[in-house]
């Protein structure tokens, strides 16, 4: 059953954390909308799920992406 719950978690994630609020904060170098760096944004389409996972985890931990927002997409 634990593999089903991890599959459900991944399935709940949208294709991208982008919320169409694209503004890079010069102090942090993070997008104020999605929380990714410019490099992460630029490479996102070619990243594997394994490469995206730590980015998703950081975004979830820092509050850019939460379970409710994932379910709405």
Buried (B, 14 or more C-beta within 10 A) or exposed (E): EEEEEEEEEEEEBEEEBBBEEEEBEEEEEBBEBBBBBEEBBEBBEEEEEEEBEEBBEBBBEEEBBEEEEBEEE
